[in-house]
Amino acid sequence: IEQARFAEAATLIESELANAREPKHIEQLNVLNAINLDKQGNPRAAYQLLSQLLDKNPDSFELRYSRAMLAETKNELGQMESDLRHIINLYPDSALALNALGYTLADKTTRYQEALALIEQAQKLVPDDPAILDSLGWVLYRLGRVTEAADYLQQALALMPDAEVAAHLGEVLWVSGKRDDAKTVLRQALQAAPDHVILNETIKRLNIGL
């Protein structure tokens, strides 16, 4: 799938499914099948597959989380939130689900205080997770707390040199007036991931000349 060899991936998944007996293994293979469909540009088929499987196993963490993430990419935020809240109700200590919902609320809505509460809950469970630190920095930025935001985003980037985290930190530094620092962060990220969509969108939106 990562190499875009989708037909080969489908054949491998089908072969494994024919021999799989353990429910968890079957579930993981079906999630891979949905990912393969989505990567081929057929998110509707991927969504339908996950929905059909959830009809039979509504409390599956992996199936429901996968459908939530697929709904988020399609900007179906109501479905994403419904699925993640279902998970959180079943597994209140799921830092993964808490952070995913909090980050999306911070990034795609104005429900910032609600997002902050979810992300802080996730951080209590996994204090040093870089994805959670990134989310915390991003929601603090949305709330106008730019100094705190930069601190968390710098921690996140040090732990996880990721282009999206760099885009977040670069934006916070740029908006707070630390423009040379922002350019350094963004330039380094761009060298590592020149085609990263969020990184390039951030640079273009802020009209940053590198």
C-alpha positions in Angstrom: 0.0 0.0 0.0 2.8 2.4 0.9 4.4 1.8 -2.5 1.1 2.3 -4.3 1.1 -1.3 -5.4 -2.6 -1.6 -4.6 -3.5 -4.6 -6.8 -0.8 -6.7 -5.1 -1.9 -5.5 -1.7 -5.5 -6.5 -2.4 -4.3 -10.0 -3.5 -2.2 -10.4 -0.4 -5.1 -9.2 1.9 -7.6 -11.6 0.1 -5.2 -14.5 0.5 -4.7 -13.8 4.2 -8.4 -13.4 4.8 -9.1 -16.7 3.2 -6.9 -18.4 5.9 -7.4 -16.1 8.9 -9.3 -17.6 11.8 -8.6 -15.2 14.7 -11.2 -12.4 14.9 -8.6 -9.8 15.7 -6.5 -10.8 12.7 -9.5 -10.7 10.4 -10.4 -7.2 11.8 -6.9 -5.9 11.1 -6.9 -7.3 7.6 -10.3 -5.6 6.9 -8.9 -2.3 8.1 -6.0 -2.8 5.7 -8.5 -3.5 3.0 -10.3 -0.2 3.7 -7.0 1.7 3.7 -6.1 0.1 0.4 -9.4 1.2 -1.1 -9.1 4.7 0.2 -5.5 5.1 -1.1 -6.7 4.1 -4.5 -9.1 7.0 -4.5 -12.2 5.1 -3.5 -13.0 6.4 0.0 -16.7 5.6 -0.4 -16.1 1.9 -0.9 -13.7 2.0 2.1 -16.3 3.7 4.2 -19.0 1.2 3.2 -16.8 -1.7 4.0 -16.1 -0.4 7.5 -19.7 0.4 8.1 -20.8 -3.1 7.1 -18.2 -4.6 9.5 -19.4 -2.2 12.3 -22.9 -3.4 11.8 -21.7 -6.8 12.9 -19.2 -5.6 15.5 -20.3 -2.1 16.7 -17.9 -1.9 19.6 -14.7 -2.7 17.6 -12.1 0.0 18.4 -10.0 -0.5 15.3 -13.0 -0.5 12.9 -14.6 2.5 14.5 -11.4 4.5 14.8 -10.6 3.8 11.2 -14.0 5.0 10.1 -13.6 8.1 12.1 -10.3 8.9 10.5 -11.8 8.3 7.1 -14.8 10.5 7.9 -12.4 13.3 9.0 -10.5 13.2 5.6 -13.9 13.5 3.9 -14.7 16.5 6.2 -17.7 14.6 7.6 -17.1 15.9 11.1 -20.4 14.8 12.5 -19.7 11.1 11.7 -16.1 11.4 12.9 -17.2 12.9 16.3 -19.9 10.3 16.7 -17.5 7.5 16.1 -14.8 8.9 18.4 -17.3 9.6 21.2 -18.5 6.0 20.9 -14.9 4.9 21.5 -14.4 7.3 24.4 -17.6 6.1 26.0 -16.3 2.5 25.8 -12.6 3.3 26.5 -12.5 6.5 28.5 -8.7 6.1 28.9 -8.0 6.0 25.1 -5.5 8.9 24.7 -5.6 8.2 20.9 -9.3 8.8 20.6 -9.3 11.8 23.0 -6.5 13.4 21.1 -7.9 12.8 17.7 -11.2 14.4 18.7 -9.6 17.3 20.5 -7.2 18.0 17.6 -10.0 18.0 15.0 -12.2 20.2 17.1 -9.3 22.6 17.5 -8.3 22.5 13.8 -11.7 22.5 12.1 -14.2 24.1 14.4 -14.2 27.0 17.0 -15.0 24.7 19.9 -11.6 25.4 21.4 -12.3 25.1 25.1 -13.9 21.7 24.5 -10.9 20.7 22.4 -8.5 21.8 25.1 -10.3 19.7 27.7 -10.1 16.6 25.6 -6.4 17.1 24.7 -5.4 17.8 28.3 -7.2 14.6 29.3 -5.1 12.8 26.7 -1.9 14.4 27.9 -2.6 13.3 31.5 -2.7 9.7 30.2 0.4 10.0 28.0 2.4 13.1 29.1 5.2 13.0 26.5 3.4 11.8 23.4 4.6 14.2 20.6 1.2 14.0 18.7 -0.6 15.1 21.9 1.9 17.9 22.6 1.4 19.1 19.0 -2.4 19.1 19.5 -2.0 21.0 22.8 0.2 23.6 21.2 -2.2 24.0 18.3 -5.3 24.5 20.5 -3.4 26.9 22.7 -2.5 28.9 19.6 -6.2 28.9 18.6 -7.0 30.3 22.0 -4.4 33.1 21.5 -2.0 31.7 24.1 1.0 31.8 21.6 3.9 31.7 24.1 2.6 28.5 25.7 1.7 27.1 22.2 5.3 27.6 21.0 6.7 25.8 24.0 4.6 22.7 23.4 5.1 22.7 19.7 8.9 23.0 20.1 8.8 20.0 22.5 6.6 18.1 19.9 9.0 18.8 17.0 12.0 17.8 19.0 10.4 14.4 19.7 8.9 14.0 16.3 10.4 15.9 13.3 7.2 15.9 11.4 6.3 18.4 8.6 2.8 19.1 10.0 4.2 19.8 13.5 6.8 22.1 11.8 4.0 23.9 10.0 2.2 24.5 13.3 5.3 25.8 15.0 6.3 27.9 12.1 3.0 29.6 12.0 3.0 30.3 15.8 6.5 31.7 15.6 5.6 33.8 12.5 2.5 35.2 14.1 4.3 36.0 17.4 6.9 38.0 15.5 9.8 35.5 15.6 10.0 35.5 11.8 13.6 34.4 11.4 13.0 31.4 13.7 9.8 30.6 11.8 11.6 30.6 8.5 14.3 28.4 9.8 11.8 25.8 11.1 9.8 25.9 7.8 12.8 25.8 5.6 14.2 22.7 7.3 10.8 21.0 7.1 10.4 21.9 3.4 13.8 20.4 2.6 12.7 17.1 4.3 9.2 17.1 2.9 9.0 19.4 -0.2 5.5 18.1 -1.2 3.8 18.1 2.2 0.4 19.6 1.6 -0.2 21.3 5.0 3.3 22.6 5.1 3.1 24.2 1.7 -0.4 25.5 2.4 0.8 27.2 5.6 3.7 28.9 3.8 1.4 30.1 1.1 -1.4 31.3 3.4 1.0 33.3 5.5 2.9 34.6 2.4 6.2 33.6 3.8 9.1 34.0 1.4 11.7 31.3 2.0 
